[in-house]
Amino acid sequence: MSSDEIAISARGLGKAYHIAHQRRQSTMTEALLQRLKNPFARAPSEEMWALKDIDFDIARGDIVGLLGRNGAGKSTLLKVLSRITEPTTGIAHLSGRVGSLIEVGTGFQPELTGRENIFLNGAILGMRRREIAKRFDEIVDFSGVERFLDTPVKHYSSGMYVRLAFAVAAHLDTDILFVDEVLSVGDAEFQKKSLGKMDDVANSGRTIIFVSHNTTAIETLCRRGFFFQGGRLVHAGPIAETLAVYHKAVKPALAGDSLQPVIVRDREHFRSFDVVDEFGESTRILPMGTPLRIKAKVEFAEKIDYPVFIAYVEDDSGQVVLSAASPKSEQAITSLSGMAEVGCVIEHLPLAPGEYSLHLRLVQGPLRLDETGCVLPFVVRDADTFKDGWGARKGICVARSRWKAESKVADAVS
């Protein structure tokens, strides 16, 4: 492949972070005394490589899907390529105008209106004002925020933010487009419209790197796939081949004797969470219609009143198919402090056989206090749970049912 045919090239790309391990102090006085005794002491830290020794070339007009578990390095790669963060090692060369939709509102100025941000984003891309004006009506119509166009975007909801950000990124003339999981912020109708627009963009000759847990969307839109594990690019090839490698790598982690709770890092309150069997042991495979048992460890520096925990289950396309929340009634959790263990049981998991993932959120009233940030994958397997001779059925949900039928003999006509 000649250099003129290459849109993105990376050699030896790496990104390292230093994670400090601060010793927890029980009181402010203790922390102050410790600082006075050792004013120049630094907390011990460890080096964590989010990306390591990444080499690849992406041709002009290619559409590449990035696959891998949370924390594999996909989003970090997009941030490095977008110049949001600098690489620790290596170089990346990009040829052409770059548009990115990596985090909600990336590149937006909160104090400016939606109208002003559209022109600002275009100017950052090096477009002339008349070029932006030519696409302006199309951008506004697609985003659906016309009523709030002259409102500062700091007042937008996350859904409005992402709709406008996607509309700008998809409609302006960029040679390279990066799209991360932010499309999951929109509602189902907007996601469908966005994927349709992505299909149009993919067929327009632009170079696209696409990150999503929706493997169906990746398979439909992308021609090639990159599979990441532990910050390394372990496979690159045609999308069908890469998806096969990805699924083969993920499934063994769902079974075996070495299952452990998922450790939650760098969060305010969550420390770990798990799916367990009736004996309290970790499991990742559940027979259809049996209980889903969730166990989580959380920590609070101060007492918190009336916390609410929410469990979300997503299918393999990234759609939330089930949610459960701790009650706000008289059975509510009244308060928690220090280290606590939270349990939830969904007595008859109403999901058809398939691959799913679980994540948790902690709220207090209208405030979102914390979420796990990572997901726990599990499988619902086929089983004759309802003792009706049937196993798997089509659809998302399954349920026990009762049927009754009787023959009716028509009255004889004399």
N, C-alpha and C positions, 0 to 999 in steps of 0.2 A: 504494500500500500504506500503510495507516494505521499509526501508531506502535504501536498495540496488537497489530498482526499481526506486528511485527518482533521476532525473538529476538536477532539479532546485527546490529549496525550499525558500520561502520568508515568513517572519513573522514580522508584524508591520512595514513594509518598508515605509519610508516617505522621501521626499526631499523638503526642504523649501529654498526659495530665499528671500533676503531682497532687496526691490526696493526703491532706494533713490529718493526723490522728490526735485530736485534742483530748487530753484527759478530762473527764467530766468532773466538775467541782460541785459539791453538794450545796454550797451557799456562796453568796457573793463575797462574803468576808474571806472565805477560804481561797477563792479565786484571786482576790486582791493581795493576800499575804503571799501566795505562790508567785505572783508577778513581782512583788517587791523583793523577794528572796532571789529570784533569777530574772532580772529585767531583760536580759538579752537572750534568754533561752527560747529556742524555737521548737515548736511541736514536731515530733517525728512524722515523716511522710513516706509514702511509697509512690513509685512511678507506675502509671497505668497507661498502656498503649491502646488507644481507641482504634488506631490504624497502624499497620506495620508492613513495610516493604510491598507497597501496592504498585503494580505495573500493568498498564493497559493502553490500548489505542481504540478510539471510537470514531468510526467513519462519519463523514457528513451525511445527514439524512437518516442515520441509524436511530432506532428506538430501543433503549436498553432498560430492562427492569432489574432492580436490585432486590435480592432475596436474602433472608436471614432472620434469626431471632432478634428480639429487642436487645440492644447493646452489642450487636455484631459489628457495627461500624458504618452502617448505611447512611444515616443522617449526618454523621461526622464527615463522611466523604463529600456529601453535597455542600456542607458548610465550608469545607476547604476549597472545593472547586468554585464556589460562589464568592470566595474571598471574604466571607464572614469571619473566618478564623484562619490564622496562618499555620502552615504545616510545620512540624518540628524537623522533619527530614524530607529530602526529595523535592521535586519540582512538578508542576502541572502547567501545561500550556493549552490555552483555549483560543480558538480562532473564530471571531465573530461576536456579535452582540449577544449578551447573556441575560436571560430573564429567569427569575427564580420565585418559587412559591414554596418556601421551606417552613416558615413559621408564620402564624397568623399576623398579618400586618408588617412583615419584613419589608423595609424600605419606605413605609408610610411615616409621615410626620403627624403626630397626634393632634397638633394644634391647627393643622390645615384642614380644609374641607375635603369632601370626597372629590369634587371637581378639581381642586388645586392639586390633590395627590395624583390624579390621573395624568395631568400635564407634567408634574414633577417626575413621576416614574418614567414617562416617555423621554423627558430631557436627560435623565440619568443614563438612559439607554443610548443617548446620542441622536435622538429623533428630532426633526424640526417640528415647530408648533403646528404647521399646516398638516403634517403627516399624522399627528396625534388627533387633530380636529377631524380629520377624515374618518377616523375610527371611533370617535367619541360617542356618537349616538348608539352604535353597535355595542360598545362596552357597557354603557348605562342600561340599555335594554336587557342585556344578558344578566347583569348583576341584580336587577330588580330593586335598586336603592334610589330610584329617581326622586322620590319624595324627600330624601335626606341628603341630596347631592351637595347642598350648600351648608350642611352641618359639619362641624369639626369631627373627624373620624374617632376622636377619643370618646365620643358619646355613642359610637356604634356598638351593637352587640357583637359577640364573636362570630355569629352567623353572617351578619351584614359585612363585617370586616373581611371574612374569607371569600364571600361572594364577589365583592369588589376587587379584592386582591387577585383572585383567579381570573376574573374578567379582564383585568389589565394585562396580566401575564400572558393570557391565551390570545388576546387580540392584537397586541402591539407587535411590531416587526422585529422579532428576535431570531437569531440564528440557532441559539442553543436555549433550551428550556429545562429547568430542574423543577420537579414536582414531588413533594413529600406527602406524608400522611394527612396534611391539613384538610384534604377534601372530606375527611370523616367528620369535620365539624358541622358541615351543612346537613340539611334534612335530606330524606331519601329522594325527593323530587329533584333537588338541586344536584345531588350526587349523580343521578342518572343523566341530567342535562350536561354536567361537567364531563362525564365520561364520553358522551357523544361528541362534545367539543374537542376532547383530547383525541378522539379518533380522527376528526377533521384535521387537527394540527399535525397528527402523526403522518397523515397522507399529503401534507403540504411541503414535505422535503426538509423540515426542520429536524435538528438533532435533539433528542429528548432522553433524559434520564428520569425514570419513574420509580418511586418507592411507594409500596402499598402492601398491606396484609391481604388485600383482595386479590388472591391468586388468579381468579377468573378474569379480572380486569387486566392483570399483567399478561396473562396468556393471550388475551384478545388484542391488546394494543402493541405489545413488544415483539421485536424480532429476535433479540438476543437477551441473555440473562447473565448476571453476575451473582454468585452465591458467596456470602461472607460468613465466616465463623471466627469469633474471637478477634476481630479486627483485621483478619487476613482474607484476601481474595482466594478462595480455594477451588473455584470452578468458574469458567467463562465459556459460553457456547450458545448454540441455538436455544430459544426459550423453552421448547418442549423438553429438551435434554437437561437443561438447568433445573427446571421444575422437578423432574424425576429425581435428580441428585438431591435437591432440597428436601423433598418429601421422604426420601430414603434416610437422610441424615436426621430428620426430626423425629420420625416414628420410634426408633429404638429408645429414645429418651423417655418414652411413655410407659415402659415396662422394665422390670428388673428388680433386684433386691437392694439396689443402692439408692432408691428414691429418698429424697430429703425435702423438707419445706423449702420454698423459694425464699431466699434471703433478699430483703429489700434494702437497697443502699441509698444513702444521701437523701432520705426523706425525713420529714419533721416528726412523724409519729409512728408510721408503719415500720416494723422490724422484720417480719416474715409472714408468709401465709401458705396454706396447704390445703389439699383435698385429701381426706382420710377415709378409711373404711370403718366398719362397725367396731373394730378393735382399736381405733385411733392411729393406725399405721398409714403412712403415705401411700396413695394410689393415684393412678392416672387413667385407669380403665374402669368404666362403670357400665354394668348391664343396663339396657334400656328399661326405664320405669322404676329404677331403684333410687334410694336416697342419694342426694348430693350433700355431702358433709364438708363444711368449710371451717377451717380453724386459722385464726390470725393472732399474731402478737403485736401489741401496740404499746407505746410508752408516752407518758405525759409528764412534763416537768412540773406542771401545776394541775390542780383539780379542774376537770372540765365537766360542765353540767349538760345533761341531755344530749350526748353525742348520738348521731345516727350513722350507721354503717350501711353501705349499699354495695351489693354484689352484682356485677354485670357479666353476662356470658355472651360471647360473640361466636358466630360461625366462622368457617374458614374463609369467607369473603370479607370479614371484618364488620359485619352487621350485628348489632345487638339484638339477640333473639330472646333473651330472658333477663329480668332484673328482679332483685329481691332486696328489701330494706328492713332494717330493724324498726319496730313499731314506735309511733308517736303517741299511742294511747296510754292507758294505765300500765301496760306491760313494757313501757319504754325503759331504756337504760338510763337511770337517773343521774349517775355521775361515775367518773373513772379518774384514777390518779396513779402515778408511778407506772410500773410494768403491769400490763393486763393481758388476759387471753380472751378473745372473742370467738364465739362459735355460732354457726348457722347451719340449720338442716332444712333442705327442701325435700319433703318426704317422698314424693314421687316425681323425679325429674322428668318433665314432659317433652323431652327432646328425642327426635328420631336419631338412629345411628349416624355417626359422623364425627368429624374433628372439630373441637371447640377450644376456646380459651377463656380464662377467668381473670378479672381484675377487680380491685376493691377501691372504694372511695369513702372518705370520712367527711361528714358535714355537721354543722351546728346551726340550726335555723337556715337562713339563706346563704351562710358562709361555707365555702368549700375549704376545709382545713388541710386535707392531704389526700393523696391517692397512691396506689402502689407503684405506678410508673412502669412496671413490667407486667407481663401476663404469665399465667400458668396454663400450659396446654394440657388438655385431657381428651379422651376418646369415649364416646358412648357406643357400646357394641350391641349387636343384635342379640335379642333374647326373647323367649316366649314368657315374658314377665306376667302377662295377664291370664296365662293358662287358657288361651282361646285358640291355640293351634297356629297362631300367626306370629311372625317375627317382624322384620322391618316393613314399614309402609312408606309411601311417598309423602312428601311434605316435611315441614319443620318439626311439628309437634305430634305427640302420640298421647292417647288417653284411654283409660278403661271405659268400656261402654256396655250397656245392656240393650238387647234387642228382643222384640216380641212380634210374632206374626201369627195370624190365624186365618183360616179360609172362611169366607162368607158364602153361604149357599143362598142363591137368589130365591125369593118366594115364587112358588109356582103360580103361573097366571092361568086362571080357570077360563 
